[in-house]
Amino acid sequence: MPTFTLTNEQVVELVKQLPSEQQIEVFRFLLLQQWEQWDSLSQYGANRVRLVAQERGQNWDTMTEDEREAFIDKVVHED
């Protein structure tokens, strides 16, 4: 069987030509390939934000969504 070398752009264009069902199948395949790394990073981020909140005398788990957004905004824009 012959082997083809394609650029990333060519691969993307080929996927765009697939029917929606097959695009979803490709997406699922790619997502599952990266799931463990994403899950690990997500858990790290969740643990880290809880620690940062605790260091500032707050409890991330009891904050409302608005309080969390304000907290993140404050941390990101600290000098």
MDAnalysis code that builds the backbone (N, CA, C; Angstrom):
import MDAnalysis as mda
import numpy as np

u = mda.Universe.empty(237, n_residues=79, atom_resindex=np.repeat(np.arange(79), 3), trajectory=True)
u.add_TopologyAttr("name", ["N", "CA", "C"] * 79)
u.add_TopologyAttr("resid", np.arange(1, 80))
u.add_TopologyAttr("resname", ["MET", "PRO", "THR", "PHE", "THR", "LEU", "THR", "ASN", "GLU", "GLN", "VAL", "VAL", "GLU", "LEU", "VAL", "LYS", "GLN", "LEU", "PRO", "SER", "GLU", "GLN", "GLN", "ILE", "GLU", "VAL", "PHE", "ARG", "PHE", "LEU", "LEU", "LEU", "GLN", "GLN", "TRP", "GLU", "GLN", "TRP", "ASP", "SER", "LEU", "SER", "GLN", "TYR", "GLY", "ALA", "ASN", "ARG", "VAL", "ARG", "LEU", "VAL", "ALA", "GLN", "GLU", "ARG", "GLY", "GLN", "ASN", "TRP", "ASP", "THR", "MET", "THR", "GLU", "ASP", "GLU", "ARG", "GLU", "ALA", "PHE", "ILE", "ASP", "LYS", "VAL", "VAL", "HIS", "GLU", "ASP"])
u.atoms.positions = np.array([
    [0.847, -1.179, 0.000],
    [0.000, 0.000, 0.000],
    [0.891, 1.241, 0.000],
    [0.624, 2.192, -0.880],
    [1.461, 3.395, -0.947],
    [1.240, 4.294, 0.277],
    [2.284, 5.045, 0.599],
    [2.230, 5.987, 1.709],
    [2.231, 7.402, 1.150],
    [1.373, 8.246, 1.692],
    [1.304, 9.636, 1.267],
    [1.816, 10.528, 2.391],
    [2.482, 11.594, 2.012],
    [2.900, 12.589, 2.980],
    [2.051, 13.824, 2.750],
    [1.333, 14.223, 3.801],
    [0.444, 15.371, 3.703],
    [0.850, 16.430, 4.715],
    [0.601, 17.669, 4.369],
    [0.816, 18.746, 5.329],
    [-0.363, 18.776, 6.298],
    [-0.190, 19.467, 7.405],
    [-1.294, 19.624, 8.352],
    [-2.501, 20.281, 7.684],
    [-2.239, 21.260, 6.862],
    [-3.325, 21.956, 6.178],
    [-4.092, 21.009, 5.268],
    [-3.385, 20.118, 4.591],
    [-4.054, 19.163, 3.712],
    [-4.913, 18.182, 4.509],
    [-4.421, 17.762, 5.644],
    [-5.196, 16.858, 6.492],
    [-6.471, 17.546, 6.955],
    [-6.360, 18.784, 7.395],
    [-7.529, 19.537, 7.850],
    [-8.530, 19.684, 6.708],
    [-8.045, 19.998, 5.542],
    [-8.947, 20.139, 4.391],
    [-9.636, 18.818, 4.060],
    [-8.938, 17.714, 4.179],
    [-9.559, 16.409, 3.940],
    [-10.640, 16.116, 4.980],
    [-10.355, 16.429, 6.225],
    [-11.353, 16.199, 7.275],
    [-12.582, 17.070, 7.035],
    [-12.388, 18.291, 6.585],
    [-13.520, 19.179, 6.294],
    [-14.436, 18.596, 5.220],
    [-13.877, 17.770, 4.348],
    [-14.658, 17.180, 3.265],
    [-15.465, 15.962, 3.712],
    [-15.184, 15.448, 4.898],
    [-15.905, 14.281, 5.403],
    [-17.328, 14.658, 5.804],
    [-18.231, 13.692, 5.739],
    [-19.572, 13.940, 6.273],
    [-19.489, 14.196, 7.782],
    [-20.481, 14.872, 8.324],
    [-20.487, 15.251, 9.746],
    [-20.236, 14.066, 10.662],
    [-20.855, 12.931, 10.387],
    [-20.696, 11.761, 11.251],
    [-19.235, 11.319, 11.309],
    [-18.560, 11.355, 10.192],
    [-17.155, 10.952, 10.158],
    [-16.258, 12.013, 10.787],
    [-16.616, 13.280, 10.650],
    [-15.866, 14.335, 11.332],
    [-15.958, 14.134, 12.841],
    [-17.144, 13.780, 13.328],
    [-17.328, 13.524, 14.760],
    [-16.478, 12.338, 15.192],
    [-16.398, 11.320, 14.368],
    [-15.570, 10.153, 14.685],
    [-14.098, 10.535, 14.779],
    [-13.624, 11.368, 13.876],
    [-12.235, 11.842, 13.912],
    [-12.015, 12.681, 15.171],
    [-12.963, 13.562, 15.480],
    [-12.868, 14.391, 16.667],
    [-12.783, 13.532, 17.929],
    [-13.643, 12.527, 18.033],
    [-13.613, 11.635, 19.197],
    [-12.270, 10.928, 19.320],
    [-11.753, 10.461, 18.206],
    [-10.454, 9.790, 18.213],
    [-9.367, 10.725, 18.737],
    [-9.322, 11.947, 18.219],
    [-8.305, 12.909, 18.644],
    [-8.495, 13.312, 20.102],
    [-9.729, 13.498, 20.518],
    [-10.010, 13.856, 21.898],
    [-9.545, 12.761, 22.849],
    [-9.850, 11.519, 22.535],
    [-9.440, 10.409, 23.392],
    [-7.920, 10.263, 23.449],
    [-7.229, 10.634, 22.392],
    [-5.773, 10.575, 22.377],
    [-5.168, 11.537, 23.393],
    [-5.845, 12.655, 23.644],
    [-5.318, 13.688, 24.528],
    [-6.024, 13.725, 25.880],
    [-7.024, 12.867, 26.084],
    [-7.862, 12.956, 27.279],
    [-7.066, 12.858, 28.573],
    [-6.151, 11.913, 28.690],
    [-5.404, 11.740, 29.939],
    [-4.602, 12.990, 30.276],
    [-3.958, 13.579, 29.281],
    [-3.173, 14.797, 29.512],
    [-4.093, 15.956, 29.911],
    [-5.222, 16.087, 29.232],
    [-6.166, 17.152, 29.567],
    [-6.705, 16.960, 30.969],
    [-7.073, 15.737, 31.323],
    [-7.616, 15.454, 32.638],
    [-6.589, 15.776, 33.724],
    [-5.344, 15.415, 33.496],
    [-4.278, 15.693, 34.461],
    [-4.100, 17.197, 34.648],
    [-4.074, 17.929, 33.547],
    [-3.930, 19.385, 33.611],
    [-5.126, 20.027, 34.302],
    [-6.301, 19.528, 34.030],
    [-7.514, 20.050, 34.644],
    [-7.490, 19.839, 36.157],
    [-7.093, 18.659, 36.592],
    [-7.005, 18.373, 38.028],
    [-5.940, 19.249, 38.691],
    [-4.815, 19.439, 38.019],
    [-3.762, 20.303, 38.548],
    [-4.295, 21.723, 38.740],
    [-4.995, 22.242, 37.728],
    [-5.533, 23.593, 37.801],
    [-6.552, 23.748, 38.923],
    [-7.427, 22.749, 39.076],
    [-8.435, 22.794, 40.130],
    [-7.777, 22.777, 41.503],
    [-6.782, 21.930, 41.688],
    [-6.071, 21.874, 42.973],
    [-5.322, 23.172, 43.244],
    [-4.726, 23.712, 42.215],
    [-3.931, 24.936, 42.372],
    [-4.807, 26.130, 42.744],
    [-5.967, 26.262, 42.095],
    [-6.833, 27.406, 42.395],
    [-7.381, 27.292, 43.811],
    [-7.645, 26.081, 44.264],
    [-8.087, 25.909, 45.659],
    [-6.986, 26.345, 46.629],
    [-5.745, 25.979, 46.337],
    [-4.619, 26.343, 47.192],
    [-4.412, 27.856, 47.216],
    [-4.473, 28.488, 46.054],
    [-4.287, 29.942, 45.979],
    [-5.396, 30.651, 46.751],
    [-6.624, 30.168, 46.620],
    [-7.732, 30.773, 47.373],
    [-7.496, 30.607, 48.870],
    [-7.092, 29.420, 49.281],
    [-6.839, 29.159, 50.703],
    [-5.739, 30.076, 51.238],
    [-4.680, 30.277, 50.441],
    [-3.588, 31.166, 50.857],
    [-4.068, 32.590, 51.056],
    [-5.175, 32.942, 50.405],
    [-5.727, 34.296, 50.531],
    [-6.948, 34.331, 51.459],
    [-7.089, 33.267, 52.263],
    [-8.155, 33.231, 53.264],
    [-9.543, 32.988, 52.704],
    [-9.629, 32.378, 51.538],
    [-10.933, 32.118, 50.935],
    [-11.092, 30.631, 50.659],
    [-12.322, 30.202, 50.483],
    [-12.621, 28.810, 50.186],
    [-13.249, 28.729, 48.795],
    [-12.497, 28.208, 47.848],
    [-12.938, 28.122, 46.459],
    [-14.254, 27.357, 46.339],
    [-14.396, 26.296, 47.119],
    [-15.561, 25.431, 46.991],
    [-16.859, 26.076, 47.474],
    [-16.768, 27.088, 48.319],
    [-17.979, 27.744, 48.810],
    [-18.273, 29.052, 48.061],
    [-17.379, 29.470, 47.172],
    [-17.593, 30.709, 46.404],
    [-18.685, 30.501, 45.357],
    [-19.432, 31.580, 45.091],
    [-20.380, 31.562, 43.980],
    [-19.588, 31.710, 42.680],
    [-20.247, 31.508, 41.574],
    [-19.575, 31.670, 40.281],
    [-19.072, 33.101, 40.106],
    [-19.871, 34.082, 40.509],
    [-19.444, 35.486, 40.413],
    [-18.231, 35.764, 41.297],
    [-18.227, 35.200, 42.502],
    [-17.080, 35.371, 43.398],
    [-15.828, 34.733, 42.812],
    [-15.996, 33.579, 42.201],
    [-14.848, 32.911, 41.574],
    [-14.283, 33.754, 40.433],
    [-15.171, 34.288, 39.608],
    [-14.712, 35.136, 38.497],
    [-13.975, 36.363, 39.014],
    [-14.509, 36.991, 40.053],
    [-13.855, 38.177, 40.633],
    [-12.508, 37.795, 41.239],
    [-12.453, 36.650, 41.897],
    [-11.203, 36.181, 42.500],
    [-10.139, 35.954, 41.421],
    [-10.509, 35.247, 40.370],
    [-9.567, 34.977, 39.277],
    [-9.114, 36.286, 38.652],
    [-10.040, 37.199, 38.421],
    [-9.694, 38.497, 37.828],
    [-8.684, 39.221, 38.716],
    [-8.914, 39.195, 40.026],
    [-8.013, 39.864, 40.959],
    [-6.618, 39.212, 40.935],
    [-6.560, 37.895, 40.947],
    [-5.267, 37.188, 40.937],
    [-4.529, 37.453, 39.635],
    [-5.236, 37.416, 38.529],
    [-4.583, 37.605, 37.224],
    [-4.026, 39.011, 37.083],
    [-4.697, 39.984, 37.661],
    [-4.273, 41.382, 37.489],
    [-3.474, 41.939, 38.660],
    [-2.977, 41.056, 39.536],
    [-2.112, 41.521, 40.632],
    [-0.803, 42.070, 40.093],
    [-0.244, 43.024, 40.802],
    [1.069, 43.586, 40.403],
    [2.192, 42.790, 40.986],
])
